[in-house]
C-alpha cells in the first residue's frame, strides 16, 4: 500500500511558478508509475503528467508541455511537479497518484491517491 501527501500549492500570479511535492510512504513507491492529475470546479479530473518507476520516461498532456516538468526521487520517496508560466487555466486541485501500470492517463488506472493541494493562478 502507498500513502501519498501533496504539498506546495498556493496562490500565484499568472506567469509565475510553483513546485508541488508528493511524499510517499510504503514499500512499493519505487516500483509504481506516478502521476499528477488536476480537477477544476465543475470539471472532471484530468491527467497532467506521469513518470515511470525509473524516472526515465515522462508523459504530459498537451496543455502543459514545455511549462511543467515531472520528476521523482526514489531515495526520498518523493514525486515533484515543477510548474512554470502558470496561467489562470491551471487553477485546480492537484493530486498525485500511483499506478501499477507502465503508463496511463486515466484516473481509473491509478490505485492510490493523495488528498490534493490547491493551486490558484490569478490574472
Phi, psi and omega in degrees: 000144180240131174249136188234136179226116179272155175205167175104355178289173179164193180256130181217151177281155177305137184092350181275185183228153172217152174237117177269145175235153177223108179273129183246143172235150183122155189282350189251007183307314186292349180256358182262142162291136181244143181223159170245134174234165176216154180220117176269158180304131177077005181239162177284159176292131183236149177292138176246306184198159176214158179221140180290170184300326182277342185088356185278338180243134178227154180221146182221148169287153189302324188290346181246356181300133181085349180245323183253150176222125178261142177206169180213154175234103184285346174282317179273358182054048184226139176251144181232155169221107175273123183242118180242164178049048184293146177236163177303334179291347176275356180296125183182171165272129182256132181240141167260153185209157181239138181229149175270355178277161178296318180201141170201145173251011179259129178302334182296337184264011177251131190266331184232142184224148170275181183274347177097153175223135185279132172240124180236124180247119181267148182271000000 
